[in-house]
Amino acid sequence: MSKRAPIHIGSGEPVLLLHPFMMSNNVWKDVAPALADTGRYEVYAPTMAGHHGGSPNRSWLLDSGTLADDIERHLDRLGWDSAHIVGNSLGGWVAFELERRNRARSLVGIAPAGGWHRWTPAKYEIVAKFVLGMPVWVVAKLLGARAAQVPGARFLTSIPVSARPDGITDADILEIIDDVRHCPAYYQLLVKALLMPGLMELADSSTPTYLVVCEKDRVLPHPRFTAHFRKHLPRSTRFTTLDGVGHIPMFEAPERIADVIREFLDEQTGPQRAIS
């Protein structure tokens, strides 16, 4: 399959979409057009460094700060001093890193990662989950698209993605496999994650923030991976739980996710005329 090119569509207020760990900007393929079609938003969804279609990492290790550096270069090329940032999982972690650098006009974190201190058990739990997934990564590397034909492939693919196996299509499975097999960040980021804390300065934020919890999230399940955010984010932060969706809900409920994002963005940007 082809290398992932950035999605860049629409016009209006700048909106940056950041994908989860091991995935690419492909996860936004249905959500990005739904936002752009309002005529109010210019939507940009790149692939992060070390992921399928992203910039190659310049060192053996990779962390959220390095990913944020790379995304800032994207923003600078676009001429965007800031943007409304939406991030899922690792993308949510990077979104908070960018907010600390004053690049966020507003922030939507969908099942964001990084909700831990240096020694929080939750950090070691998530690292262990991805280490246990190494056989899946190896099979994807070795077999490519043929990995979709391995017995149980749909079930195994759905575990970190959707609430149910039928939440992803056959085409989704092939795209996910393609992203996984082209993701050197898999081992680069896991090693660095063991050595570093997560998000430590959340209380200092004054950016309008919306935290979206996914009810059937098996990767960062509530409340273990949301307690840190609830404790440290400002009281003005909005929280909501989406029932019946897994960790990467853009696959199984793209219209619903687009609505959640759009409603929040509309509140931040105020009445706007549609741009024809």
Phi, psi and omega per residue, in radians:
M1 nan 2.780 -3.015
S2 -1.310 2.734 3.071
K3 -1.148 2.502 -3.091
R4 -1.294 2.052 3.017
A5 -1.578 2.620 3.103
P6 -1.022 2.524 2.985
I7 -1.517 2.214 3.140
H8 -2.536 1.774 -3.036
I9 -2.492 2.786 3.043
G10 1.495 -3.132 3.108
S11 -2.617 2.669 -3.109
G12 2.196 -2.530 3.125
E13 -1.091 2.387 -3.107
P14 -1.297 2.298 3.128
V15 -2.246 2.182 3.134
L16 -1.884 2.229 3.141
L17 -1.959 2.198 -3.095
L18 -2.074 2.296 -2.984
H19 -1.531 2.993 3.127
P20 -1.390 2.995 3.075
F21 -1.029 2.350 3.097
M22 1.295 -0.147 3.111
M23 -1.684 -2.977 3.091
S24 -2.375 -3.070 3.101
N25 -1.122 -0.141 3.101
N26 -1.009 -0.443 -3.120
V27 -1.110 -0.338 -3.098
W28 -1.714 0.183 -2.985
K29 -1.028 -0.515 3.114
D30 -1.740 -0.498 -3.111
V31 -1.318 -0.742 -3.097
A32 -1.002 -0.851 3.120
P33 -1.097 -0.608 3.140
A34 -1.119 -0.611 3.083
L35 -1.303 -0.762 -3.113
A36 -1.149 -0.591 -3.078
D37 -1.179 -0.219 3.069
T38 -1.187 -0.340 -3.069
G39 1.382 0.135 -3.086
R40 -1.995 -0.174 -3.004
Y41 -2.334 2.369 2.965
E42 -1.667 2.006 -2.956
V43 -1.882 2.277 3.118
Y44 -2.254 2.156 3.134
A45 -2.243 1.695 3.099
P46 -1.557 2.972 2.938
T47 -1.724 2.337 -3.070
M48 -1.286 2.798 -3.123
A49 -0.970 2.463 3.107
G50 1.417 -0.017 3.133
H51 -1.967 3.026 -3.002
H52 -1.119 1.872 -3.131
G53 1.717 -0.102 3.138
G54 -1.545 3.078 3.121
S55 -1.143 2.530 3.051
P56 -1.186 2.493 3.108
N57 -1.334 2.428 -3.049
R58 -1.495 -0.141 3.099
S59 -2.330 3.018 -3.089
W60 -1.258 -0.497 -3.112
L61 -1.821 2.780 -3.076
L62 -2.478 2.431 3.090
D63 -2.484 3.086 -3.061
S64 -1.111 -0.585 3.108
G65 -1.145 -0.705 3.102
T66 -1.142 -0.702 3.092
L67 -1.102 -0.720 3.114
A68 -1.133 -0.667 3.075
D69 -0.994 -0.789 -3.114
D70 -1.128 -0.745 3.130
I71 -1.154 -0.619 3.083
E72 -1.072 -0.617 3.081
R73 -1.123 -0.664 3.051
H74 -1.054 -0.834 -3.112
L75 -1.081 -0.705 3.136
D76 -1.119 -0.698 3.116
R77 -1.130 -0.577 3.113
L78 -1.366 -0.268 -3.056
G79 1.406 0.381 3.141
W80 -1.671 1.951 3.026
D81 -1.215 -0.575 3.127
S82 -2.683 2.959 -3.134
A83 -2.748 2.845 2.926
H84 -1.365 2.126 -2.985
I85 -1.947 2.282 3.076
V86 -2.121 2.185 -3.127
G87 -2.357 2.432 3.094
N88 -1.947 2.250 3.076
S89 1.037 -2.075 3.088
L90 -1.000 -0.644 3.091
G91 -1.062 -0.572 3.070
G92 -1.185 -0.703 3.090
W93 -1.047 -0.820 3.138
V94 -1.146 -0.601 3.094
A95 -1.046 -0.748 3.104
F96 -1.164 -0.616 3.064
E97 -1.087 -0.716 3.130
L98 -1.211 -0.594 3.088
E99 -1.083 -0.679 3.106
R100 -1.108 -0.404 -3.140
R101 -1.668 0.210 3.102
N102 1.123 0.591 3.117
R103 -1.796 0.008 -3.062
A104 -1.924 2.222 2.993
R105 -1.439 -0.628 2.994
S106 -2.676 2.915 -3.046
L107 -2.475 2.251 3.003
V108 -2.045 2.052 3.092
G109 -1.847 1.969 3.127
I110 -1.728 1.917 -3.062
A111 0.803 0.975 -3.049
P112 -1.225 2.557 3.000
A113 -1.529 3.054 3.091
G114 1.616 0.085 -3.100
G115 -1.473 1.129 -3.138
W116 -2.820 2.825 2.986
H117 -1.601 -3.102 -3.093
R118 -1.052 -0.687 -3.040
W119 -1.929 0.264 3.134
T120 -1.154 2.295 3.115
P121 -0.946 -0.553 -3.125
A122 -1.018 -0.614 3.141
K123 -1.099 -0.789 -3.119
Y124 -1.243 -0.492 3.074
E125 -1.132 -0.801 -3.096
I126 -1.228 -0.651 3.082
V127 -1.089 -0.744 3.135
A128 -1.080 -0.671 3.131
K129 -1.067 -0.756 -3.115
F130 -1.301 -0.539 3.046
V131 -1.138 -0.720 3.112
L132 -1.134 -0.388 3.111
G133 -1.471 0.058 -3.109
M134 -1.001 -0.709 3.094
P135 -0.993 -0.632 3.110
V136 -1.147 -0.739 3.114
W137 -1.085 -0.745 3.141
V138 -1.116 -0.773 3.125
V139 -1.071 -0.745 3.118
A140 -1.102 -0.703 3.120
K141 -1.108 -0.721 -3.044
L142 -1.381 -0.713 -2.996
L143 -1.753 -0.359 -3.093
G144 1.071 -2.380 -3.098
A145 -1.049 -0.448 3.121
R146 -1.128 -0.323 3.111
A147 -1.078 -0.436 3.118
A148 -1.159 -0.323 -3.118
Q149 -1.603 -0.095 3.117
V150 -1.183 2.346 3.118
P151 -0.937 2.317 -3.133
G152 1.454 0.107 -3.076
A153 -1.053 -0.746 -3.122
R154 -1.110 -0.784 -3.137
F155 -1.087 -0.832 -3.110
L156 -1.123 -0.663 3.136
T157 -1.176 -0.621 -3.072
S158 -1.276 -0.453 -3.033
I159 -0.941 -0.889 -3.138
P160 -1.520 0.074 -2.993
V161 -2.037 -1.012 -2.943
S162 -2.185 2.907 -3.139
A163 -1.231 -0.558 -3.095
R164 -2.394 2.727 3.105
P165 -1.002 -0.579 -3.136
D166 -1.412 0.104 3.078
G167 -1.357 -0.165 3.069
I168 -2.172 2.539 -3.129
T169 -1.560 2.974 3.064
D170 -1.040 -0.689 3.118
A171 -1.135 -0.681 3.093
D172 -1.044 -0.755 -3.116
I173 -1.040 -0.764 3.134
L174 -1.126 -0.706 3.126
E175 -1.159 -0.705 3.132
I176 -1.117 -0.795 3.108
I177 -1.028 -0.747 -3.134
D178 -1.103 -0.695 3.103
D179 -1.152 -0.775 -3.084
V180 -1.089 -0.740 -3.074
R181 -1.294 -0.228 3.096
H182 -1.967 0.731 -3.051
C183 -2.255 1.457 3.052
P184 -1.132 -0.328 3.109
A185 -1.068 -0.297 -3.117
Y186 -0.911 -0.984 -3.110
Y187 -1.497 -0.520 -3.120
Q188 -1.097 -0.752 -3.075
L189 -1.386 -0.626 -3.128
L190 -1.090 -0.735 -3.138
V191 -1.094 -0.813 -3.112
K192 -1.185 -0.581 -3.132
A193 -1.069 -0.550 3.118
L194 -1.148 -0.430 -3.017
L195 -1.723 -0.224 -2.969
M196 -2.122 2.724 3.024
P197 -1.362 3.061 3.049
G198 -1.601 -2.390 -3.094
L199 -1.460 2.107 -2.967
M200 -1.976 -0.196 -3.017
E201 -2.179 0.679 -3.055
L202 -1.157 -0.600 -3.054
A203 -1.162 -0.313 -3.102
D204 -1.406 -0.099 -3.036
S205 -1.292 2.410 3.008
S206 -2.068 0.154 -3.121
T207 -1.434 2.347 3.063
P208 -0.962 2.171 -2.994
T209 -2.286 2.456 -3.124
Y210 -2.278 2.036 3.125
L211 -1.787 2.113 -3.089
V212 -1.894 2.073 -3.138
V213 -1.727 2.378 3.135
C214 -1.765 2.091 -2.988
E215 -1.006 -0.725 -3.050
K216 -1.740 0.437 -3.131
D217 -1.180 2.054 3.105
R218 -1.668 -0.241 -3.110
V219 -1.498 -0.905 3.138
L220 -2.175 1.167 -3.003
P221 -1.172 2.528 3.008
H222 -1.325 2.469 0.062
P223 -1.695 -0.019 -3.031
R224 -1.044 -0.637 -3.046
F225 -1.801 0.090 3.059
T226 -1.967 -0.271 -3.088
A227 -1.029 -0.704 -3.138
H228 -1.054 -0.750 -3.141
F229 -1.190 -0.774 -3.132
R230 -1.096 -0.586 -3.120
K231 -1.334 -0.682 -2.938
H232 -1.834 -0.396 3.122
L233 -1.237 2.662 3.117
P234 -0.998 2.702 -3.100
R235 -1.120 -0.368 3.138
S236 -1.287 -0.178 -3.107
T237 -1.119 2.375 3.077
R238 -1.589 2.388 3.089
F239 -2.147 2.484 3.016
T240 -2.599 2.702 3.082
T241 -2.035 2.226 3.074
L242 -1.654 2.014 -3.105
D243 -1.334 2.556 2.985
G244 1.321 0.287 3.127
V245 -2.201 2.672 3.141
G246 -1.616 -2.824 -2.957
H247 -1.180 -0.564 3.125
I248 -2.076 1.348 -2.954
P249 -1.226 -0.142 -3.138
M250 -1.157 -0.401 3.100
F251 -1.289 -0.853 -3.011
E252 -1.595 -0.326 -3.094
A253 -2.515 1.007 -3.067
P254 -1.088 -0.675 -3.132
E255 -1.157 -0.697 3.132
R256 -1.138 -0.750 3.130
I257 -1.150 -0.721 3.105
A258 -1.060 -0.699 3.123
D259 -1.121 -0.753 3.137
V260 -1.060 -0.816 -3.134
I261 -1.148 -0.823 -3.067
R262 -1.080 -0.750 -3.127
E263 -1.082 -0.721 3.124
F264 -1.190 -0.760 3.140
L265 -1.108 -0.695 3.133
D266 -1.061 -0.648 3.111
E267 -1.161 -0.610 -3.105
Q268 -1.356 -0.569 -3.030
T269 -1.659 -0.307 3.122
G270 1.356 3.129 -3.123
P271 -1.058 2.313 3.113
Q272 -2.376 2.590 3.045
R273 -1.409 2.538 3.082
A274 -1.153 2.454 -3.138
I275 -1.700 2.084 -3.072
S276 -1.526 nan nan
